[in-house]
């Protein structure tokens, strides 16, 4: 029984996923990285641009 309890404690101590800078951006009608036109909901045209934005934001902090 103690082993089960120890397993539960370990999962509750897990750090939450980090908040990416792109998650705070409002939609603007174009990709925040390459400026490709988008609808009024999306922030990036694809995963490559979103990842590149995150990488660039990390280096320019």
Secondary structure, DSSP 4 states (H G I P E B T S, - for coil): -HHHHHHHHHHHTSPPPPPPGGGGPPP-SB-TTT--B--SS-S-SSHHHHHHHHHHHHHT-
